[in-house]
Structure formats: C-alpha cells, structure tokens
C-alpha cells in the first residue's frame, strides 16, 4: 500500500471511530435520561409512601374515634325532627326567643354519612347565644353549627339576632 492509501485508511478508521463514539454517546445519554426519569418516579413514589406511613397513626386515631362515636342508622325525617326539637329546647333553655325556623334539604352526597340541616333565627343576649351554640356544637354527637350570622337587633341594642344553620351527621337506614 502506498503512503497515500495508508493515510486515507487511517483517516477513514478515525472517522469511523469518532462516528461510533458519537452514536454510543447518544445511545447512553438516552438510556441515562430513561434511568433519570425512573429514578425521579421512584423518589416520588417513596415520598408518597412515607407520607402515607406518617399519616397512618393520625388516620388510625380518627377511625377509632369515629367507630367509638358512630350513631345508629336512622331515617332522615327522624333525624331532622330530633334536630329541630333539640334546637328549640336548647334555645328556650338558654333564654333565646325563636323568630324563624326552617328545615333545609338533607345533604345525601356522602358515601356513608348524610347530613340533616336546620336553619334557625334566634334573638337574645350574647351570653345566651354563646350558651346555646355551645350546647349545639358537640363533635361526639356529630353535630355542629356550620353557618352563623350575627347582627345587632334593630329594636334593642342589648339583644343579638343570630341566623344559624345546624347540621347533624347521621348514618342513613340501609335500603
């Protein structure tokens, strides 16, 4: 072989070697990107699992509390009636006068619990109002005043008008 052919052969061999290196680098970079994505997904899954593990104790406590305080299944109308009677009794006991009351449509969107709702407007002193709300808000009985609107009475400045929506969570009777 002539020196010119040897140089040409060395040139083509070097060019081929460089081309193979570029192809290999591209291939390994794509594999590295795949490995990086899998690594990021694994880290994300690990973080979600650790968060679930950390919240397990809290969720367990909540489930135990709920099992301890779960009410017996009842019909919506019965719960609505008992809620109305309770609100009236507690309002009178607290020294409030009832100016308006109306039952609201029950919220049946929950999977397991439904909510009976009752709206009352009462008038009385602030101390009586606080006592009434304190007697109605009992988490152990799954009952709260979910909406409270307080305004001064237009006739007597020492009195307060309060419009409250009282909700009672209950387990519906199975069909």
Secondary structure, 3 states (H helix, E strand, C coil): CCHHHHHHHHHHHHHHHHHHHHHHHHHHHHHHHHHHHHHHHHHHHHHHHHHHHHHHHHHHHHHHHHHHHCCCCECHHHHHHHHHHHHHHHHHHHCCEEEEEEEEEEECCCCCEEEEEEEEEEEECHHHHHHHHHHHCEHHHCEEEEEEEEEECCCCCCCEEEEEEEEEEEEECCC
